[in-house]
Amino acid sequence: MKKYYIELPYIAVLKVEVNAESEEEALEKLAEADKVNIFRGKIDDISFIDEDWNYHEQVTQRNMSNSTQYNMFIEEVEKGDDDKLV
């Protein structure tokens, strides 16, 4: 059996909900969090929603990018009647 070392360029989008007092605090919590624990649901203030992985032979080629999302998106989540995150 042969062994191969692989570096695979990929683009991913992590979708979470973060309990925080401000957008800045939410970003800090996410940046400081252990990403594996986010996926496992072990962080009280961060709820994993989904992830979107796009594999490419190259992420960029000359002046063309294969990225599907260029900017970070953040918004406050509305609360439902029972005060749970929707």
C-alpha positions in Angstrom: 0.0 0.0 0.0 1.4 3.4 -0.9 1.1 6.5 1.2 0.3 9.9 -0.2 0.8 13.4 1.3 -2.0 15.7 0.0 -2.6 19.4 0.3 -6.1 20.1 -1.0 -7.1 23.6 -1.6 -10.6 24.2 -0.4 -13.1 26.9 0.3 -15.4 26.5 3.2 -18.2 28.5 4.9 -18.9 27.8 8.5 -22.5 28.6 9.6 -23.1 29.2 13.3 -25.2 31.1 15.8 -23.4 32.8 18.6 -24.9 34.2 21.8 -23.2 37.6 22.5 -23.9 41.2 23.5 -22.5 42.6 20.2 -21.2 41.6 16.8 -17.7 42.3 18.0 -18.1 39.9 21.0 -19.7 37.3 18.8 -16.7 37.4 16.4 -14.3 37.2 19.3 -16.0 34.2 20.7 -16.0 32.4 17.4 -12.3 33.3 16.6 -11.2 32.0 20.0 -13.3 28.9 20.0 -11.9 25.4 19.4 -13.4 24.6 16.0 -13.6 20.9 16.7 -15.7 21.6 19.8 -18.0 23.8 17.6 -18.7 20.8 15.3 -19.3 18.6 18.3 -21.7 21.0 19.9 -19.6 21.4 23.1 -19.6 25.2 23.3 -22.6 26.7 25.1 -22.6 30.0 23.3 -22.0 28.7 19.8 -24.4 26.5 17.9 -23.2 24.8 14.7 -25.7 25.1 11.9 -24.0 23.9 8.7 -20.9 23.9 6.7 -20.4 24.2 3.0 -17.2 22.8 1.4 -16.1 23.4 -2.1 -13.1 21.6 -3.4 -11.0 23.0 -6.2 -7.9 22.0 -8.1 -6.9 25.6 -7.6 -8.5 28.3 -5.4 -7.2 31.0 -7.6 -5.8 31.0 -11.1 -4.2 34.2 -12.5 -6.7 36.9 -11.5 -9.7 34.6 -11.3 -11.0 33.3 -8.0 -13.1 30.1 -7.5 -14.4 31.3 -4.1 -18.2 31.3 -3.7 -18.2 33.8 -0.8 -15.9 36.7 -0.4 -17.2 38.6 2.6 -18.1 37.6 6.1 -21.8 37.9 6.9 -23.2 38.5 10.4 -26.6 39.4 11.6 -28.6 39.2 14.8 -30.9 36.2 15.0 -34.6 37.0 15.7 -36.1 35.3 18.8 -39.4 33.4 18.5 -42.4 33.4 20.9 -40.8 30.9 23.3 -37.6 33.0 23.4 -35.5 30.3 21.6 -33.2 31.1 18.7 -35.0 30.5 15.4 
